[in-house]
C-alpha cells in the first residue's frame, strides 16, 4: 500500500508585513495573507498540479483557508476544514481563544469549502508545546486512517512539524517556513520523508521559522 501525504504551511501573513494592521483589526489573531503571501499560495498550487492529490484539509484560520483555496483552484478540489490543524493556541501569543470567521462566513468567501465534512479533532485553548504536537499528531493519524488517497494538509508552523513528526515518529527536522512543502510517503507500514520543508516552488521565501 502506497500513500503520499503533502503538508504545507500558509503563505506570508499581513501582520508580518504590516504590523500596524494588528492594532485596528476586528480579528487580530486571524490575519489574512499579505499580497506576497497570495503569490506564494498560487505558486504552491501550481507546484502541486499533477501530483494526484485527492483531498485538501486546511486549518480554519483565514490565512490557511486562503492558501488552501489557491491550491484548490489549481487542482479543482474542495476544501475540508479541519480544526485539528489549527494554529498553536499559545497563551503567550493570544490572551483568549482567537476569534475567527464562522464556517458559514468562510463558505461565503470560499465556495470550495465542503460543509459536509466534520473535523476529526478539535483544538482547545490554551495549549502547551506538548499539547499542540499531540493534537496535530492525532489529526494526521486519524486522517490517514480514514482517507487512503494522497492528501494535502495546510496548516501553521507548529502543525506542519506536529503532523510530520506524528506520522514519522521521533523528532526529525522539518523546516516549517512560510509556504513550505513537506512530502511524506508510506510504503506498507513505513513512512519516509522525501521533502522536509521545500520552498523551491517559491519566487520569494523566508529562511527564519516563525511558528504561527
N, C-alpha and C positions, 0 to 999 in steps of 0.2 A: 504494500500500500504506500503510495506516494502522495504528499500534500505539501504545498508551499504556502507559508504564512508571510505576508508582507506587513511590515509595521512602519508607519510614517509619523513624524511629528508635524504639527501645524506649521504654516509659514509665519513669517515675521508679523508681530502684532503691533497695533497702532500705538500703544503706550510705550513700546520700546523705542519708537521713532519720535513720538511727540509726548513726552512725559506729562506735559501740562494737561493732556486730554483727561487724565485720571481725576483731576480736581473738579471738573464740571460734568462728568459722565453720570448718566442715570443708573448704569450698572457698571461701576468702576472695576469690578473684578471679572468682567466678562467682555474684554475688548474685542473688536473686530480685527481682521487682518489690516495691515498697512498696505499701501499701494504696491510696494515691492513684495510684500507677502502674497498678494494675489498673483503676481507674476510667478513667484516660486511655486504656488499651488498649481497653476496652469502647467508649468514645466514638469511637475511631479506627475500630473495626469498624462502628459504626452509620453513620459518615460514608461508608464505602466500599460500603455496601449499594446495589445498583442500578448500580454503575459498570462492570459487565461483566468483572470480573477473573476470569481462568480458572485462574491458578496463583499460589500463595503460596510464596515462598522465604524462609527465615529462617536467620540465623546460628545456630550450635549452642550458643551461650551461653544460660543459663536465662532471663535477662530478655528476650531476643529471642524465644525459643520461647513464653514466657508471653504476650508481646504478640501474636505471630502467632496463637496459639491463640484469643485473644479475637476476632480478625478472622475466623479460620477458622470459628468457631462462628457468627458473624453471617452469613457468606457460604456456609456449608455446603460447605467445601472442605478437602482435605487440606493438610498442610504438608510441603514439601520442604526438608530440612535441607541448607543449602549452606555448606560451610566457607569458601568464598571471600568470604563476607560477614562473617567473624569480626571480633571486636574487633581493634584495632591492638595487636599483640603488642610493646609498647614496653618495653624492658628497664628504663627509668626508672620504670615503673609496677609491674612484676612481675619477680621475680628469675629465674623459670623459666617454661616453658610452663605456663599456668594449667590446673589440674585442673578438669575438667568432668564432668558426668554422661555416661555412655555413651549411645549411640544407643538401645540396648535399654532402659535405665532411663528415658530420655526418652519412649520409646514407651509404657511402662507408665503414666507420669503423663499423657501427652497422646496418646490413641489416634488422633488425626487425623494423626499423623506417618506419612508414606509411606516405608516401609522399602525399597521397590523403587527409590527414587531414589538416585543416587550423585553426590556433589559433583563439579562440573566443575573446581574449583580448590581447592587446599589452602593453608592458611596455615602458615608456618614461623617459629618463634621463633629469634632476635629479629628485629624489623623496624624499619627507619628510617621516617621520614615518607614518604620517596620509595617505599619498598617497599610500604607499605600502599596508597598511591594506585595504584601499578602493579597490585597484586594485585586490588584491587576494580574497577579499570577492565577488566582481563581478564575478571573474573567477569561483569560487566554485558554485555560484548560477546559472550561465549560464550552467555549465557542468551538474549539477544535473537536470536542467530543460530539457536538450537535451538528456541525457542518463539516462534511468530508471533502468539499471542494476547496480550491485555492481561494484564500480570503485576504482582505486588506483591513488592518486596524489603524485608525487615525486617532492619535492621542497627543499627549504632552510629554515633556522630558521624562518625568518620573514614570509615566505609564508605558512609554517606549522601553525604558530599562526594565520595568517590572514584568511586562508581558514577555519580553525576550528571555530574561533570566528565568522566569517561571516555566517556560517551555524547555529551555536548555538544561536547567539545573545549575547550581553553583552561582558564581558571580562573574561570568565572562564580561569582558569590556565591551561596552556599547557606546558609541559616540553620538549621543542623542541631541545633536544640534538642530537648528530650525530646518524644517522640511527635509530632514534626512530620511534615508530609506534603509531599513533592516530587512534582510531576507533569510528566512529560516526554513529548511527543507526537512521533511520527515520521510525516511525510508523505513517502512515497517514501524518499529517502535523507537527508532533512533532519530534524534533531532540534530541537525548540523547548521551552524550559522554560515551563510555564504556572503552576506553583506552585513557589516556591523555598524552602519550609520553613514552610508554612501551619500555624497552630495554632488556627484559628477554630472547629474542631470540639471544642476542649477547654474544659471549665468552669474548669480551672486549668492554667496553663502557666508556663514559666520564660522569662526573657529572656537568660540567660547561657548561652553554649555551652560545654559540657564534653564533650570528645571521647571519653570512654569510657562 
